[in-house]
């Protein structure tokens, strides 16, 4: 297939997520980086873009200049990645969708439920692809877990237990660290701290693997470090549309935990367990049988996992290649649109605008529940009720 043309907004020099997107987008030869507005400082952004091989006339000072410069080009970009601060995601994503571009947006997709619903309506009206970077759902073995659930190997799913807890914000003197401070500042982070930052990754993973959606939840928030306005620790109980019981813990003060994302799925016929720090392995415990380790790359692995595995068994594939898997799916979706052909179902598991909306609705529901001392509240976006 012909390479697609790709551009970035944000993700410039020193960015935490920018390199993962650049490595991911170009890992499999599906995209060429052709345009960018990479920094809030226009001159720094233009200069850095050119060091990445972007032509001078497509090294833009800001996203509005990039939108204006790209929309009427005969060779305009096919896909734009939005990797800017959270509060700007909605405006930039909507503007590029309205102009007919496909978009991959960093999470959270928006800052409010209303904005999320507007993005979903915009996607449906435009017919364009809009994805959200819940890249953990693109690890090969996560896709294999989803395959096992869909195949009925676990039977009906009874309980999901998800964690995304680390201890990297446990120091009380981090109040002046700009990379930490913004996460607990409502003016920059919105209504939620840790739940919106990490908790929604775990919640999306639970929904994705189970093939289900969160319907209602009960939350308990805590700000354990003095001076933090937003929560740094949260426990959320939830129920899904199919009746599955869900438990989620997310924290930034869990000293001793490093990355801290793991998930367990318990069904009638067996249970599954996966941890991001050992991403090549899934532990499978069938009812009445011995626990087995399923390895990425082994014989008999599902097509959903095999198509996203690049290196032989026992060799690790980490986060940048999970991001790459999102781009593999997006390339397939964009080529399908260009050719007018149906998208292969195995390529249609990338997180979409609807997932971004559901995540934001769950954040707001968690905030509401925590204020009501754990009252159960509806976690669905109004447009999906």
Secondary structure as the mmCIF struct_conf table of DSSP 4:
data_model
#
loop_
_struct_conf.conf_type_id
_struct_conf.id
_struct_conf.beg_label_comp_id
_struct_conf.beg_label_asym_id
_struct_conf.beg_label_seq_id
_struct_conf.end_label_comp_id
_struct_conf.end_label_asym_id
_struct_conf.end_label_seq_id
HELX_LH_PP_P HELX_LH_PP_P1 UNK A 2 UNK A 3
STRN STRN1 UNK A 4 UNK A 10
TURN_TY1_P TURN_TY1_P1 UNK A 13 UNK A 14
TURN_TY1_P TURN_TY1_P2 UNK A 16 UNK A 17
HELX_RH_AL_P HELX_RH_AL_P1 UNK A 18 UNK A 26
TURN_TY1_P TURN_TY1_P3 UNK A 27 UNK A 28
BEND BEND1 UNK A 29 UNK A 30
STRN STRN2 UNK A 31 UNK A 37
BEND BEND2 UNK A 40 UNK A 41
HELX_RH_AL_P HELX_RH_AL_P2 UNK A 42 UNK A 51
TURN_TY1_P TURN_TY1_P4 UNK A 52 UNK A 53
HELX_RH_3T_P HELX_RH_3T_P1 UNK A 56 UNK A 58
STRN STRN3 UNK A 59 UNK A 59
BEND BEND3 UNK A 61 UNK A 62
HELX_RH_AL_P HELX_RH_AL_P3 UNK A 63 UNK A 71
TURN_TY1_P TURN_TY1_P5 UNK A 72 UNK A 72
TURN_TY1_P TURN_TY1_P6 UNK A 74 UNK A 75
BEND BEND4 UNK A 78 UNK A 78
STRN STRN4 UNK A 79 UNK A 83
BEND BEND5 UNK A 84 UNK A 84
HELX_RH_3T_P HELX_RH_3T_P2 UNK A 86 UNK A 88
HELX_RH_AL_P HELX_RH_AL_P4 UNK A 89 UNK A 98
TURN_TY1_P TURN_TY1_P7 UNK A 99 UNK A 100
STRN STRN5 UNK A 102 UNK A 105
HELX_LH_PP_P HELX_LH_PP_P2 UNK A 106 UNK A 106
BEND BEND6 UNK A 107 UNK A 109
BEND BEND7 UNK A 111 UNK A 112
HELX_RH_AL_P HELX_RH_AL_P5 UNK A 113 UNK A 126
STRN STRN6 UNK A 130 UNK A 132
HELX_RH_3T_P HELX_RH_3T_P3 UNK A 135 UNK A 138
BEND BEND8 UNK A 139 UNK A 139
HELX_RH_AL_P HELX_RH_AL_P6 UNK A 140 UNK A 150
TURN_TY1_P TURN_TY1_P8 UNK A 151 UNK A 154
BEND BEND9 UNK A 156 UNK A 156
STRN STRN7 UNK A 157 UNK A 165
TURN_TY1_P TURN_TY1_P9 UNK A 168 UNK A 169
HELX_RH_3T_P HELX_RH_3T_P4 UNK A 172 UNK A 176
HELX_RH_AL_P HELX_RH_AL_P7 UNK A 178 UNK A 181
HELX_RH_3T_P HELX_RH_3T_P5 UNK A 182 UNK A 184
HELX_RH_AL_P HELX_RH_AL_P8 UNK A 186 UNK A 189
BEND BEND10 UNK A 191 UNK A 191
BEND BEND11 UNK A 193 UNK A 193
HELX_RH_AL_P HELX_RH_AL_P9 UNK A 194 UNK A 194
HELX_RH_PI_P HELX_RH_PI_P1 UNK A 195 UNK A 199
HELX_RH_AL_P HELX_RH_AL_P10 UNK A 200 UNK A 210
TURN_TY1_P TURN_TY1_P10 UNK A 211 UNK A 211
STRN STRN8 UNK A 214 UNK A 222
BEND BEND12 UNK A 225 UNK A 225
TURN_TY1_P TURN_TY1_P11 UNK A 226 UNK A 227
BEND BEND13 UNK A 229 UNK A 230
BEND BEND14 UNK A 232 UNK A 232
STRN STRN9 UNK A 233 UNK A 240
TURN_TY1_P TURN_TY1_P12 UNK A 241 UNK A 242
STRN STRN10 UNK A 245 UNK A 251
BEND BEND15 UNK A 252 UNK A 252
TURN_TY1_P TURN_TY1_P13 UNK A 255 UNK A 256
BEND BEND16 UNK A 258 UNK A 259
STRN STRN11 UNK A 261 UNK A 267
BEND BEND17 UNK A 268 UNK A 269
STRN STRN12 UNK A 270 UNK A 275
HELX_RH_3T_P HELX_RH_3T_P6 UNK A 276 UNK A 278
TURN_TY1_P TURN_TY1_P14 UNK A 279 UNK A 280
STRN STRN13 UNK A 281 UNK A 286
TURN_TY1_P TURN_TY1_P15 UNK A 287 UNK A 288
BEND BEND18 UNK A 289 UNK A 289
STRN STRN14 UNK A 291 UNK A 295
TURN_TY1_P TURN_TY1_P16 UNK A 296 UNK A 297
TURN_TY1_P TURN_TY1_P17 UNK A 299 UNK A 300
HELX_RH_AL_P HELX_RH_AL_P11 UNK A 303 UNK A 306
TURN_TY1_P TURN_TY1_P18 UNK A 307 UNK A 308
BEND BEND19 UNK A 311 UNK A 311
TURN_TY1_P TURN_TY1_P19 UNK A 313 UNK A 314
BEND BEND20 UNK A 315 UNK A 315
HELX_RH_AL_P HELX_RH_AL_P12 UNK A 319 UNK A 339
TURN_TY1_P TURN_TY1_P20 UNK A 340 UNK A 340
HELX_LH_PP_P HELX_LH_PP_P3 UNK A 341 UNK A 344
HELX_RH_3T_P HELX_RH_3T_P7 UNK A 345 UNK A 347
BEND BEND21 UNK A 350 UNK A 350
STRN STRN15 UNK A 352 UNK A 352
HELX_RH_AL_P HELX_RH_AL_P13 UNK A 353 UNK A 371
TURN_TY1_P TURN_TY1_P21 UNK A 372 UNK A 373
BEND BEND22 UNK A 374 UNK A 374
STRN STRN16 UNK A 377 UNK A 378
BEND BEND23 UNK A 380 UNK A 380
HELX_RH_3T_P HELX_RH_3T_P8 UNK A 382 UNK A 384
#
